[in-house]
Amino acid sequence: MTLEDDRSALRNHWDEFQKRAAYAYTVLSPDGEACLGCVYIDPVNSNNSALDFTLRVTADQLTAGLD
């Protein structure tokens, strides 16, 4: 992902968060120094009766078994 693609994605996540339509959170190491990945919470249908939770981890964390 390019830096501009990442910025665009962050703007979209912020807009969704402000609208309370979907949520994205960064997962940090216990000391707060390293990004381990992200958690995404998205509605499955238009009435928000079901949610989809997605965890994405960095390559290092995947190799370390955080999946």
Summary of the structure (lengths in Angstrom):
residues: 67
radius of gyration: 13.6
end to end distance: 20.7
largest distance: 38.0
contacts: 138
relative contact order: 0.14
helix: 31%
strand: 33%
